[in-house]
């Protein structure tokens, strides 16, 4: 832990050293999620592929609420470490355990009791409705496990440790692959088998992670007296985490609307977008990993009163991320069929997936800017603005654009263009606020 101080030394090497394990952890997390679709695509039916597509989109949206809300812990803990107040960080973690238990319980109730309603709201095709409901209900039943899994990662990222979450995800990835091979390819349980494998894998990962934690020397001692709800700590977590969680939830809703629009076209189109979304989890890994890393890096420096170092980290992050963004654009736009073919062997599904991926390829050129800005604003606690820019992009551009395109065409590329168009507005808002804040800072 003594090497996780971001307030001194060269910025780019430290940022990259922290970011790379985050990137690898996210790659493995995307991999074990993609394995569900890959194995179902090889051993299941088109209806199973559609069920995993729609069901995983719903579960991912709900899970992102937890991941986003946990940013309240990541930023709060990182700031206390930057301020050299480790005991306060311990109290925030202790309070966070209570807060996230109730959050996980609420999401369990929503997904288990409301699985049928959620599937119907998403216009799951009739052929895939039963399988979609089963997938949502099984994954939803494990939400307390999913909560623990993501909470552990957020705590350690706040401490500047990105390697322990990597170990946890690696364990889950291996277990999920084994589980998918057993439940889907051997027992032929289709979408339900993929859901069972996911929950079991995360449970094993959480158990092993607790053993790993006991062997790590923390920058503070976490006593039983720390593990209780404190109003000040809870307010801090909620103040930072709630706007991010609300933004990600409502933005997630906008992507669910896109899936619902496509579901009404055909079961092939539904499966195609599901495959495309799995590909997108990989092509967006680098900008998203920079976003998470930037939040922790900037929060430590902000806590130490080093604003210029935080801004320098933002510039470094954008420069490196943009290089990969250009590469991902060319690969996805021109070879999207090869990427989609990894997850599915059905020609019509691959064709639809590539059509949709071409729109996402354009977004690759923009997210390298947007996600670094979001990470920076999260780190300096401007989470209300993060929420505002996300909502503007989703509800002023993404949904209206997709609905208009649906009225005139069934082209998945044209419908998918709603995504890069909304990102463009969000970048403009971020840049304007960043320049305005710098001018105010210089004036002082």
Secondary structure, DSSP 8 states (H G I E B T S, - for coil): -TT---SSS-HHHHHHHHHHHHHHHHHHHHHHHHHHHHHHHHHS-HHHHHHHHHHHHHHHHHHHHHHHHTHHHHHHHHHHHHTT-HHHHHHHHHHHHHHHHHHHHHHHHHHHHTHHHHHHHTT--GGGHHHHHHHHHHHHHTHHHHHHHHHHHHHHHHTT--HHHHHHHHHHHHHHHHHHIIIIIIS--HHHHHHHHHHHHHHHHHHHHHHHHTTS--SS---GGGSS--HHHHHHHHHHHHHHHHHHHHHHHHHHHHHHHHHTT-HHHHHHHHHHHHHHHHHTHHHHHHHHHHHHHHHHHHHTT-HHHHHHHHHHHHHHHHHHHHHHHHHHHHHHHHHHHHH---HHHHHHHHHHHHHHHHHHHHHHHHHHHHHHHHHTT-HHHHHHHHHHIIIIIIHHHHHHHHHH---HHHHHHHHHHHHHHHHHHHHHHHHHHHHHHHH-
